[in-house]
């Protein structure tokens, strides 16, 4: 397997996707943040001083996906057709899942991963005053699909 973001001289290089066929692409990523039970109760009851944690984290994740090309140097600018950020509260934390979709010449996995990462960081930021033991982990790509158009 060769690295696609390295040119013949071994330098970082943006991949030329101009010859690739346009296809429908979707990626799903997930990650979690471990929280104290008291912090989870505050989130559930919308009692975190900074506001509605999950609503803010959802918007932050969506915004982040749309800005991925500004954060990851060799990512292409994509016309995202859908970004969704969802949460599952468990006994010891929150699992964040993000889905990104586009019709284009390159995948959307970086956008999904960026959405999850920023949503998790937003939860961390909003809860840091009440929970000093938070831990973000397990950010990973769950799936990616590509389907021919037409």
C-alpha positions in Angstrom: 0.0 0.0 0.0 1.4 3.4 -1.0 0.8 6.7 0.7 -1.4 8.9 -1.5 -0.5 12.2 0.1 3.2 12.0 -0.7 4.6 13.0 -4.1 7.5 11.3 -5.9 10.0 13.5 -3.9 8.5 12.4 -0.5 6.8 15.7 0.1 3.3 16.3 1.3 0.9 16.7 -1.6 -2.8 17.1 -2.1 -4.2 14.2 -4.1 -5.5 15.0 -7.6 -9.1 13.7 -7.7 -10.0 15.2 -11.0 -9.9 11.9 -12.8 -12.1 10.1 -10.3 -15.8 9.4 -11.0 -18.4 11.2 -9.1 -20.2 8.9 -6.6 -22.4 9.1 -3.5 -20.3 8.8 -0.5 -21.1 8.4 3.2 -19.0 7.9 6.3 -19.9 7.2 9.9 -17.6 7.9 12.8 -18.0 7.5 16.6 -16.2 8.2 19.8 -17.1 8.6 23.5 -16.5 10.7 26.5 -16.4 9.2 30.0 -18.2 11.3 32.5 -19.0 11.1 36.2 -22.6 10.1 37.0 -23.4 13.5 38.5 -22.2 15.2 35.3 -24.5 13.0 33.2 -27.4 13.9 35.5 -26.7 17.6 34.9 -26.6 17.0 31.2 -29.9 15.1 31.2 -31.6 17.7 33.3 -30.1 20.6 31.2 -28.4 22.0 34.3 -24.9 22.7 33.0 -24.3 26.4 33.5 -23.1 27.0 29.9 -26.4 25.7 28.4 -27.8 22.7 26.6 -24.7 20.5 26.2 -26.0 18.2 23.5 -27.6 20.8 21.4 -24.4 22.9 21.4 -22.3 19.8 20.7 -24.5 18.8 17.8 -24.2 22.2 16.2 -20.4 22.3 16.9 -20.0 18.9 15.2 -22.0 19.9 12.1 -20.0 23.1 11.9 -16.7 21.3 12.3 -17.5 18.8 9.5 -18.2 21.8 7.2 -14.8 23.3 8.1 -12.7 20.2 7.8 -10.7 21.5 4.8 -9.6 24.4 7.0 -8.4 22.1 9.8 -6.8 19.2 8.0 -4.3 20.6 5.5 -4.6 18.1 2.6 -8.4 17.6 2.7 -10.4 18.6 -0.3 -13.2 21.1 0.0 -16.5 19.2 -0.2 -20.0 20.1 -0.9 -21.6 18.2 2.0 -25.2 17.2 1.4 -25.9 15.9 4.9 -24.2 15.9 8.3 -25.9 14.3 11.4 -24.5 14.2 14.9 -26.3 11.9 17.5 -25.7 11.1 21.1 -26.3 8.0 23.3 -26.1 8.6 27.1 -24.8 5.6 29.0 -24.2 5.0 32.7 -20.6 6.3 32.4 -20.6 8.7 29.5 -21.8 9.8 26.1 -21.2 8.1 22.8 -21.2 10.5 19.8 -21.9 9.3 16.3 -21.6 11.4 13.2 -22.6 10.7 9.6 -21.4 12.8 6.7 -22.6 12.5 3.1 -21.7 14.0 -0.3 -21.8 13.3 -3.9 -18.4 13.9 -5.3 -15.0 12.5 -6.2 -13.5 11.8 -2.7 -14.7 10.4 0.6 -16.1 12.1 3.7 -14.5 10.1 6.5 -12.4 13.1 7.7 -15.5 15.2 7.9 -17.3 12.5 10.0 -14.2 12.1 12.3 -13.9 15.8 12.7 -17.6 16.2 13.6 -17.2 13.5 16.3 -14.0 15.0 17.6 -15.3 18.5 17.9 -18.6 17.4 19.4 -16.7 15.5 22.1 -14.4 18.5 22.7 -17.5 20.7 23.1 -19.0 18.4 25.7 -15.7 18.5 27.5 -15.5 22.3 27.4 -19.1 22.7 28.6 -18.6 20.3 31.5 -15.0 21.0 32.6 -16.1 23.2 35.5 -18.0 20.2 37.1 -16.0 17.2 36.0 -12.3 17.0 36.3 -12.1 13.3 35.4 -13.5 13.4 31.9 -11.8 11.3 29.3 -12.3 11.3 25.5 -11.5 8.0 23.8 -12.3 5.6 21.0 -12.7 8.1 18.1 -12.8 5.8 15.0 -14.3 5.3 11.6 -17.3 3.0 11.8 -18.0 2.7 8.1 -17.7 4.4 4.7 -19.6 3.6 1.5 -19.3 4.6 -2.1 -22.1 4.1 -4.6 -22.0 4.9 -8.3 -24.2 7.8 -9.5 -26.5 7.2 -12.5 
